[in-house]
């Protein structure tokens, strides 16, 4: 499978979380805007990025049952 940071436990693209991480963002726009696309925050590297590929810090997002979950499943 071709995983990307979208499938990583460190990646979050929840609009509410993004707005909390960037105070004042909603004065310019909103994290709920469609122009943001799938972009999100990598908490491991402290970056705002598109989930294009995975990096060396990639750790799969696990479900409650311990199985790998992600947008490809």
Buried (B, 14 or more C-beta within 10 A) or exposed (E): EEBBBBBBBBBBBEBEBBBEBEEEBBEEEBBEEEEBEBBBBBBBEEEEBBBEEBBEEBEBBEEEEEEEBBEEE
